[in-house]
């Protein structure tokens, strides 16, 4: 399974202490991370992914941000080229009235056969779920914490 995740998912991989108590849906994010580690899921990410995660971490966990980014950068990730899906991302940004940095994640999934974009950004999910190949983070795991893709729930949202 190929998965594109945005910063709203990736930052949950590093949540701890007080920060973790303020974050929703950490368990499904960790399940996804473990599936990536175990080779069941391949991450396919746009070039701006690391910078976007770093920007969030620098704001909410400045003392841990550098180490978190080193850990993230050491993960096995397939990187999209700098202009991959950019045209489609611009069209989606216009159609959905949403920032191109967010639509780029979804565009990558839409242009990669078998890929799913996973987000914890409820606002974007609601706007874009009709386009397909998008999953709301809490819906990607079953009761045992196993990552699900392709199930009817993955495009529904709750």
C-alpha positions in Angstrom: 0.0 0.0 0.0 1.2 3.5 -0.9 0.4 6.2 1.5 0.8 10.0 1.4 0.5 11.7 4.8 0.4 15.4 5.6 2.0 17.2 8.6 -1.3 16.8 10.5 -0.5 13.1 10.7 3.3 13.1 11.0 3.4 15.5 14.0 1.4 12.9 16.0 4.3 10.5 15.6 6.3 12.8 18.0 3.6 13.9 20.4 4.5 13.4 24.1 3.8 14.9 27.5 1.3 17.8 27.6 1.4 18.0 23.9 0.1 14.5 23.5 -2.9 15.2 25.8 -3.9 18.0 23.3 -3.6 15.8 20.2 -6.5 13.7 18.9 -6.0 10.4 17.0 -2.5 9.6 18.1 -3.1 5.8 18.2 -4.1 5.5 14.5 -1.1 7.7 13.6 1.2 5.4 15.5 -0.4 2.4 13.9 0.3 3.9 10.5 3.9 4.7 11.5 4.4 1.1 12.6 2.9 -0.2 9.3 5.5 1.9 7.5 8.3 0.6 9.7 7.2 -3.0 9.0 7.0 -2.5 5.3 3.2 -2.9 5.0 2.9 0.7 3.9 5.2 2.8 1.7 5.3 6.5 2.3 5.3 8.7 -0.9 5.8 12.3 0.0 6.1 15.7 -1.7 9.4 17.7 -1.3 7.8 20.2 1.1 6.8 17.6 3.7 9.9 17.8 5.9 9.8 21.6 5.9 6.1 21.7 6.8 6.6 19.2 9.7 9.6 21.1 10.9 7.6 24.4 10.9 4.9 22.8 13.1 7.4 21.1 15.4 9.5 24.3 15.9 6.3 26.0 17.1 4.8 23.4 19.4 7.9 21.4 20.5 11.0 23.6 19.9 13.3 21.7 22.3 12.5 18.4 20.6 12.1 19.6 17.0 15.7 19.0 15.8 15.8 15.4 17.0 12.3 14.7 15.7 13.3 16.0 12.3 16.4 13.8 12.3 14.2 10.8 13.1 11.7 11.7 10.4 14.5 12.3 7.8 15.9 8.9 8.6 12.7 7.1 7.7 12.4 5.2 4.4 10.3 7.5 2.2 9.8 7.6 -1.6 10.1 11.2 -2.5 8.1 12.8 -5.4 9.9 15.1 -7.8 9.7 18.9 -7.2 7.0 19.4 -9.8 5.1 16.1 -9.4 1.3 16.7 -9.3 1.9 20.4 -9.0 -0.6 21.2 -11.8 -3.3 19.1 -10.3 -2.6 20.7 -6.9 -3.1 24.1 -8.3 -6.4 23.1 -9.8 -7.6 21.5 -6.6 -6.5 24.6 -4.6 -8.6 26.7 -6.8 -11.6 24.3 -6.9 -11.6 23.7 -3.2 -10.5 27.2 -2.1 -7.7 25.6 -0.1 -3.9 26.1 0.2 -1.8 24.5 -2.5 0.6 22.9 0.1 -2.3 20.9 1.4 -3.7 20.0 -2.0 -0.3 18.8 -3.2 -0.5 15.8 -0.8 -3.8 14.8 -2.1 -2.8 15.4 -5.7 0.2 13.0 -5.3 -2.2 10.3 -4.1 -4.6 11.0 -7.0 -1.9 10.6 -9.5 -0.3 7.5 -8.0 -2.3 4.4 -8.7 -3.1 2.6 -5.5 -2.1 5.5 -3.2 -4.2 6.9 -0.4 -3.8 10.3 1.2 -4.2 10.2 4.9 -5.0 13.4 6.8 -6.0 14.5 10.3 -7.1 17.9 8.8 -10.9 17.5 9.1 -11.6 20.7 7.2 -9.7 19.5 4.1 -11.1 16.0 4.3 -14.7 17.2 4.3 -14.0 19.4 1.3 -12.1 16.8 -0.7 -13.4 13.4 0.1 -15.6 13.3 -2.9 -12.4 13.2 -5.0 -11.4 9.8 -3.6 -8.1 8.4 -2.6 -8.3 10.2 0.8 -8.8 8.8 4.3 -9.6 10.4 7.6 -6.9 9.4 10.0 -9.2 7.8 12.7 -10.8 5.6 10.1 -7.6 3.9 8.9 -7.4 1.3 11.7 -9.6 -1.5 13.0 -10.4 -2.2 16.6 -7.1 -4.1 16.9 -5.1 -1.1 15.6 -4.4 -2.7 12.2 -4.2 -0.3 9.3 -7.0 -0.6 6.8 -7.2 0.7 3.3 -9.7 0.3 0.7 -12.5 -0.3 3.1 -15.8 1.6 2.8 -14.9 3.6 6.0 -11.7 5.0 4.6 -13.6 7.5 2.4 -16.5 8.2 4.7 -15.3 10.1 7.8 -17.2 10.2 11.0 
